[in-house]
Amino acid sequence: MTDSIEHDPVDEAGEDERVRRFWTVASERAKLATMPGYFGPSPLASVPPPTWSFGEDPAESDRLLGVLLAGERDATAVPAAEYGEAPPVVGTLGIVLDGSGRPRALVSTRSVEVMAPHQVDVAGLIDAEAFPGAVGPDGQVVVERLKVLYEE
C-alpha cells in the first residue's frame, strides 16, 4: 500500500473536492453519521479520512483495488518498521483511490496483527506477489485486514 502514485494532473482544490463529495456520499451510505441532523456534524462526519492507493503505478493501483472490491482478498502486509511506533488500529477509516486519483472505496481496518513473515496467510493478501519484499529489517510485518464500507 502506498500513497506515492502520481495521478493525472488535477489541481489540488479539484482533487480535494472529489474526496469531499465522495466522503459525503460514502459516510451516509455506510451509516457513519448516526446522530440526528439537529446535533450538527460531528468531527467524524465533517473531516474526510486520509486517502491512499495500492501499488507503485496507476495500472497496478487499479488492479489491486479491483482485487479488494471483488472481495477476493482483503489484507495488506507492510514491514512493521514503516509504521514506526503507531501501526493502524481497528476502526481506522481510509479512502482508497484508483490509478487516476479518483476516490473509489471507503474502507475500515477490521483487524491488525504484527507477526513473523512465515505466519502470514499469503493467500489473503491483496498483493501477494509483493509479499517477499514486505519484510522489514526487524523481520516483522503488520497485516491489516480491510472491510469495504462503500464503493463507487
N, C-alpha and C positions, 0 to 999 in steps of 0.2 A: 504494500500500500504506500502510495507516495502522493505528495502534493506538488511535484516538480514538473508536471507536464505543461508544456507551453501550448496554450489554446489559441484558436483563431483570434486575431485582434478584435477585441471588444473593449470599448472604453470602460474604465473601472466602474463608473456610475451605472452603465448599462448592465454590466455583469452583476453588480450588487442588486439592481432592481429585479433581475431574473431570479436571483436567490430569494429576495424578499417575497416576490409573487409565489414562487414555489412553496416557501415556508408557510405562507398564509393558507394556501390550499392544503398542504400536507399536514399541518398541525391540526386543522379542523377535521380532515378525513381520518386521521389517526386518533382522533378524540383526545388530544393532549390538553385542550382548553376546556376543562370540565366545570369551571365555575360559571354561573350565570353572568350575562353581559353587564349587569349593573355593578359588579365588583371592579370593573375595568380590567385592562390587560395585566396579566402577571408578567414578571420578567421572562419566564419561560415562553410565554406566548408572543412577546414582543421582540426578542432577540433571536435571530436565526442561529442554529448551531454551526460549528465550523464545517467548511466544505473540504473535500478531498477527492482524489481519484485513484484508481488502481493503475499499476503498470508504469512503464517507462516511456511510452509514446501513445498517441491517440488511438491507434489501432488496437494495441494491447489493452488500453483502458476500456474500450468498447467491448472487447472480447471477454474480459474478466467481469465487467459489470453484467454482461449477458449471462454468465455462469451464475452469478448471485441472483439475478432476477428470475432465472429459470428454476431456481430452487435446487439446483444440482449440488451445490456446496455452499457453506456459509462461514468458513473460518479463514482467518489470516494468521500467519506466523511471522513474527518480526524479532530480530535479535533484541534481547532484553535491554542491552546497553543503549539502544536507540531511544528508549523511553526515559532513561535516566532514573530518577527516583520515583516517577509517577506513571506507572502503567495505567491503561484505561480502567474505568470502573464500570460495573454493571449499571445499566441505565443511561450511560452516556449516549447522546444523540449526535448524529452526523448527517450531512447531506453529501451524497456521492454524485460526482459529476461524470458525464460521459467524456469521450475523447475530444469533443468540441467545446467543453466547458459548460454544457447545459446541465442544470440540476435534474437528476433522474430518479433518485431514491432517497427517502428518509429512512435511516437505519438507527437501531439501538443496539448497544452492546448487551448481549444476554448472558455471556459468561467470559471470564478471563482466567487463564491458568498460566503459570510460569513453570516450565518443565525442561528436561533434557531433550535434545533432538530425537533420540531413539523412542521417546514416549509419545511423540506426535502422531496422530492419525492422519497421515498424508492424504488419504482418500477424501477427507473432508475439507481440505484446503482449496480455496478459490483458485490459487495459483500454485498448484502442486509442483509444477515444473521448476519454479524458482526456489523451492524449499531448501535444497542443499546450500544455497547462498544466504539463507536466512539465519544461519548460526553465527552468533556473535563471539567475541573473544572470551567472554565468560562461559561460553558453552550452553547458555540458557536461552530459550525462546519464549516469547509471550504469544500464546494462542488466544485469539479473540474471536468469539462466535458472535455473528451478527443476526439480527432479526429485521427483516424489511417491514416497516410500518406503513409505507406508502410508496408507490412508484408511478412514474409517468412514462 
